[in-house]
Amino acid sequence: MQDISVCNKMELQKIQHIVKYIEENYHRTIPIEVLEDIGCYSYRNLHRVFQNIFKESLGAFQKRLKLENGYKKLIYTNDTITDIAYIVGFESLQAFTKSFKKQFNISPSDARLHKLNIFNEYVNQYPENASISYEIIYLNPLKIFYQSIKTSNYDNNDIENQWDKIDGLYGKQKDVEYYGIIVDQPLITTEKHCRYEACINQEPHNRAFMSKEIFGRKYAKYIHKGQYESIEDTYRLIYKDWFFRSKLEFDNSPVVEHYVVHNYNTEHEEDFLTEILFPLKK
C-alpha cells in the first residue's frame, strides 16, 4: 500500500496476508488468534501496523467490508434485504439496518428503492439513447500475482505509477497477461479507501507479490478502446445501459480489467483494448 514509511517490507507482506484473509472471510466472526497466527504478531502490534497503513482499525475495516458488500448486493441483485443481511454476516435484519443507516445515512430499503440516485450524476453525462454492448462469457479459474495500492477514486496516475514500479521489478514482457482488479465500488466506498490490484499471470521472482485465484464464473464482458484516461467514460456508459436497458444481476465481487492490447504490444494508444469484466450473480 502507499504511505508505508512507518512499516518495513516484512510488516507489509504480513499485513497483506491479513487483508486477503479478512476480504475472503469478512462475513464471518474472525477470532483474534487466527489473525495473530497469520500475521505472526500480537493483536496489539497488528492493530498498530494496520492502522498506520489503512488509517482505520482492523474491526472497522471488516465492518466496512460487510456494509459495502451489502450495499452492492442491494443495488446489483434482487436478493431480499433479510437474505443480504445474513449473507454479509449480520446476526439479524435489525442489526444490519442499524449499522447501514449509521454508515450511509439511509436505510437499506430506501437505498434499494432510490439506487439510481447513487449513479444519477455519474451516468447523466451521456445522451439518453447512448448504449454499449456486452457478451456473457465464462472464465476458467486463473492464478494471478498482484500488488495492491490505495488510490483516491481510482486515480489514473496512481495506477500508472504502480505499473511503472512493477515494470522496474519484472520488466515488460509481451507473453504476460495483465489485469487490474477494481476492489471497491467508488460510488459507495469513501474515496480514500479505494483499492486497486495490479496483476500478472506469471509468477515473478519477487516476494513483494501476493497470489490468489480469480475468475471461475460468468462475467458480462464490455470493451473499452483507446487511452486509459478515458476509461471512466466507458464505465459511465456501462452503468447507464445497465440501469435503463439491461436485466443483468451483477455480483458484489470486484470488477476485473484485462489489458489485452496495451503499451507493451502496440505503440499507438488509440489501439489499446481493455476488457471490462463485471461478475454476474451466481
C-alpha positions as CSV (number, residue, x, y, z in Angstrom):
1,M,0.0,0.0,0.0
2,Q,1.0,3.6,-0.3
3,D,2.2,5.7,2.6
4,I,4.0,2.8,4.3
5,S,7.1,4.6,5.6
6,V,6.3,3.5,9.1
7,C,6.4,-0.2,8.2
8,N,9.2,-2.3,6.8
9,K,8.6,-4.7,3.9
10,M,8.2,-7.7,6.2
11,E,5.4,-6.0,8.1
12,L,3.7,-5.0,4.8
13,Q,3.9,-8.6,3.5
14,K,2.3,-9.9,6.7
15,I,-0.4,-7.3,6.6
16,Q,-1.3,-8.1,3.0
17,H,-2.0,-11.7,4.1
18,I,-4.2,-10.4,6.9
19,V,-6.1,-8.2,4.4
20,K,-6.6,-11.1,2.0
21,Y,-7.9,-13.3,4.8
22,I,-10.4,-10.6,6.0
23,E,-11.6,-10.0,2.5
24,E,-12.3,-13.7,2.0
25,N,-14.0,-14.0,5.4
26,Y,-15.4,-10.6,6.2
27,H,-18.9,-12.2,6.7
28,R,-17.6,-14.4,9.4
29,T,-16.6,-13.8,13.0
30,I,-12.8,-13.9,12.9
31,P,-11.1,-14.8,16.2
32,I,-8.1,-12.6,17.2
33,E,-6.0,-15.7,17.5
34,V,-6.4,-16.5,13.8
35,L,-5.2,-13.1,12.7
36,E,-2.2,-13.4,15.1
37,D,-1.3,-16.7,13.6
38,I,-1.5,-15.4,10.0
39,G,0.5,-12.2,10.8
40,C,2.9,-13.7,13.4
41,Y,2.2,-10.6,15.5
42,S,0.3,-9.9,18.7
43,Y,-3.1,-8.4,18.1
44,R,-1.8,-5.1,19.5
45,N,1.0,-4.9,17.0
46,L,-1.3,-6.0,14.2
47,H,-3.6,-3.2,15.1
48,R,-0.8,-0.6,15.1
49,V,0.6,-1.6,11.8
50,F,-2.8,-1.9,10.1
51,Q,-3.9,1.5,11.4
52,N,-0.7,3.1,10.1
53,I,-1.3,1.6,6.6
54,F,-5.1,1.8,6.2
55,K,-5.9,4.7,8.6
56,E,-8.6,2.5,10.2
57,S,-8.8,-0.3,12.7
58,L,-9.0,-4.0,11.8
59,G,-12.5,-4.1,13.3
60,A,-13.6,-1.0,11.3
61,F,-12.2,-2.5,8.1
62,Q,-14.1,-5.7,8.5
63,K,-17.4,-3.9,9.4
64,R,-17.0,-1.6,6.4
65,L,-16.5,-4.5,4.1
66,K,-19.7,-6.1,5.4
67,L,-21.7,-2.9,4.9
68,E,-20.2,-2.0,1.5
69,N,-20.8,-5.5,0.1
70,G,-24.3,-5.4,1.5
71,Y,-24.8,-2.1,-0.3
72,K,-23.6,-3.6,-3.6
73,K,-25.9,-6.5,-3.2
74,L,-28.8,-4.1,-2.6
75,I,-28.3,-2.3,-5.8
76,Y,-26.9,-5.1,-8.0
77,T,-29.2,-8.0,-7.2
78,N,-32.8,-8.8,-6.4
79,D,-32.0,-10.7,-3.2
80,T,-34.2,-9.9,-0.2
81,I,-32.8,-7.4,2.3
82,T,-33.1,-10.0,5.0
83,D,-31.1,-12.5,3.0
84,I,-28.5,-9.9,2.3
85,A,-28.2,-9.0,6.0
86,Y,-27.3,-12.7,6.8
87,I,-25.1,-13.3,3.8
88,V,-22.8,-10.4,4.7
89,G,-22.5,-11.5,8.2
90,F,-25.1,-9.7,10.4
91,E,-27.0,-11.7,13.1
92,S,-30.3,-10.0,12.2
93,L,-32.0,-7.7,9.8
94,Q,-32.3,-5.1,12.6
95,A,-28.6,-5.1,13.3
96,F,-27.9,-4.7,9.6
97,T,-30.4,-1.9,9.2
98,K,-29.0,0.0,12.3
99,S,-25.3,-0.3,11.1
100,F,-26.3,0.5,7.5
101,K,-28.1,3.7,8.4
102,K,-25.2,4.8,10.7
103,Q,-22.7,4.3,7.8
104,F,-24.7,5.6,4.9
105,N,-27.4,7.9,6.4
106,I,-30.1,5.9,4.6
107,S,-32.0,2.7,5.3
108,P,-31.3,-0.4,3.3
109,S,-34.8,-0.3,1.8
110,D,-34.5,3.3,0.8
111,A,-31.0,2.6,-0.7
112,R,-32.5,-0.1,-2.9
113,L,-35.6,2.0,-3.8
114,H,-33.5,5.0,-4.8
115,K,-30.4,3.2,-6.1
116,L,-30.5,5.3,-9.3
117,N,-29.7,8.4,-7.1
118,I,-26.2,6.9,-6.4
119,F,-25.4,6.8,-10.1
120,N,-27.5,9.7,-11.4
121,E,-24.9,12.4,-11.6
122,Y,-22.3,9.8,-12.8
123,V,-24.3,8.4,-15.7
124,N,-26.1,11.6,-16.9
125,Q,-23.1,12.8,-18.9
126,Y,-24.3,10.6,-21.7
127,P,-27.3,11.1,-24.1
128,E,-30.3,9.0,-23.2
129,N,-30.0,6.9,-26.3
130,A,-26.3,6.0,-25.8
131,S,-25.7,2.3,-25.3
132,I,-22.9,-0.3,-25.1
133,S,-22.9,-4.0,-26.0
134,Y,-21.7,-6.8,-23.8
135,E,-21.0,-10.5,-24.1
136,I,-21.8,-13.2,-21.4
137,I,-18.7,-15.3,-21.0
138,Y,-17.4,-18.0,-18.6
139,L,-13.8,-17.7,-17.5
140,N,-11.8,-20.5,-16.0
141,P,-10.1,-20.1,-12.7
142,L,-6.7,-18.3,-13.0
143,K,-3.9,-17.9,-10.6
144,I,-2.6,-14.3,-10.6
145,F,0.2,-12.5,-8.8
146,Y,-0.5,-8.9,-7.6
147,Q,0.4,-5.8,-5.8
148,S,-2.2,-3.6,-4.1
149,I,-2.4,0.1,-3.7
150,K,-4.8,2.6,-2.2
151,T,-5.9,5.2,-4.7
152,S,-8.3,8.0,-4.3
153,N,-11.2,7.3,-6.6
154,Y,-9.0,5.2,-8.8
155,D,-6.8,8.0,-9.9
156,N,-5.2,7.0,-13.2
157,N,-1.8,8.5,-12.2
158,D,-1.7,6.3,-9.1
159,I,-2.4,3.2,-11.2
160,E,0.1,4.1,-13.9
161,N,2.8,4.7,-11.2
162,Q,2.1,1.3,-9.7
163,W,2.5,-0.4,-13.1
164,D,5.8,1.5,-13.6
165,K,7.1,0.1,-10.3
166,I,6.1,-3.4,-11.4
167,D,7.9,-2.8,-14.7
168,G,11.0,-1.9,-12.8
169,L,10.8,-5.2,-10.8
170,Y,9.6,-7.5,-13.5
171,G,10.3,-5.8,-16.9
172,K,8.0,-5.5,-19.9
173,Q,7.2,-9.0,-21.3
174,K,4.9,-9.5,-24.2
175,D,3.9,-13.0,-23.2
176,V,2.5,-12.0,-19.8
177,E,-1.2,-11.2,-19.3
178,Y,-2.0,-8.1,-17.3
179,Y,-5.1,-7.5,-15.2
180,G,-6.4,-4.8,-12.9
181,I,-8.8,-5.6,-10.1
182,I,-11.2,-2.8,-9.1
183,V,-11.6,-3.9,-5.5
184,D,-14.2,-1.3,-4.4
185,Q,-17.2,0.5,-5.8
186,P,-16.0,4.1,-5.7
187,L,-19.6,5.5,-5.6
188,I,-20.1,3.6,-2.4
189,T,-16.6,3.3,-0.8
190,T,-15.1,6.5,0.6
191,E,-12.5,7.7,-2.0
192,K,-9.5,7.5,0.4
193,H,-10.3,3.8,1.0
194,C,-10.4,2.7,-2.7
195,R,-8.0,-0.1,-3.6
196,Y,-6.6,-1.4,-6.9
197,E,-4.7,-4.6,-7.5
198,A,-2.2,-4.7,-10.4
199,C,-2.0,-8.3,-11.5
200,I,0.1,-10.6,-13.8
201,N,-0.4,-14.2,-14.7
202,Q,3.2,-15.4,-14.4
203,E,5.0,-15.8,-11.1
204,P,7.6,-13.1,-10.6
205,H,10.9,-13.7,-8.8
206,N,9.9,-11.1,-6.1
207,R,8.4,-11.8,-2.7
208,A,6.6,-8.4,-2.8
209,F,3.8,-10.0,-4.8
210,M,0.8,-11.8,-3.3
211,S,-1.1,-14.5,-5.1
212,K,-4.7,-15.6,-5.4
213,E,-7.2,-17.2,-7.8
214,I,-9.7,-15.2,-9.8
215,F,-12.5,-16.0,-12.2
216,G,-14.1,-19.4,-12.3
217,R,-17.5,-17.9,-13.1
218,K,-19.6,-16.0,-15.6
219,Y,-18.9,-12.3,-16.5
220,A,-20.5,-9.6,-18.6
221,K,-17.7,-8.5,-20.9
222,Y,-17.6,-4.9,-22.1
223,I,-14.9,-3.4,-24.3
224,H,-13.0,-0.1,-23.8
225,K,-11.0,1.1,-26.7
226,G,-8.3,3.7,-26.5
227,Q,-6.5,5.5,-23.7
228,Y,-6.9,4.6,-20.1
229,E,-7.6,8.2,-19.3
230,S,-11.0,7.9,-20.9
231,I,-11.9,4.5,-19.4
232,E,-14.3,6.2,-16.8
233,D,-16.5,7.3,-19.7
234,T,-16.9,3.6,-20.7
235,Y,-17.9,2.8,-17.1
236,R,-20.5,5.6,-17.2
237,L,-21.9,4.1,-20.3
238,I,-21.9,0.6,-18.8
239,Y,-23.9,1.8,-15.8
240,K,-26.3,3.9,-17.9
241,D,-27.0,0.9,-20.1
242,W,-27.4,-1.4,-17.1
243,F,-29.9,0.8,-15.4
244,F,-32.1,1.5,-18.4
245,R,-31.8,-1.5,-20.7
246,S,-30.1,-4.5,-19.2
247,K,-31.7,-7.0,-16.9
248,L,-28.3,-8.4,-15.6
249,E,-27.8,-9.0,-11.9
250,F,-24.2,-8.2,-11.1
251,D,-22.3,-9.7,-8.2
252,N,-20.7,-7.8,-5.3
253,S,-17.3,-9.2,-6.3
254,P,-14.7,-6.9,-7.8
255,V,-14.7,-5.8,-11.4
256,V,-11.7,-7.0,-13.4
257,E,-9.9,-5.2,-16.2
258,H,-8.0,-7.3,-18.7
259,Y,-5.5,-5.2,-20.6
260,V,-5.5,-7.1,-23.9
261,V,-3.7,-4.5,-26.1
262,H,-1.5,-2.1,-24.2
263,N,1.7,-0.2,-24.5
264,Y,3.8,-3.4,-24.4
265,N,2.3,-4.7,-27.6
266,T,1.4,-1.6,-29.5
267,E,2.9,1.9,-30.0
268,H,-0.5,3.5,-30.6
269,E,-2.7,4.4,-27.6
270,E,-5.7,4.6,-29.9
271,D,-5.3,0.8,-30.4
272,F,-5.4,0.0,-26.7
273,L,-8.1,-2.6,-25.9
274,T,-9.4,-3.3,-22.4
275,E,-11.9,-5.9,-21.4
276,I,-14.0,-4.7,-18.5
277,L,-15.4,-7.8,-16.8
278,F,-18.4,-7.4,-14.5
279,P,-19.0,-10.6,-12.4
280,L,-22.6,-11.9,-12.7
281,K,-24.6,-13.2,-9.7
282,K,-24.1,-16.9,-9.3
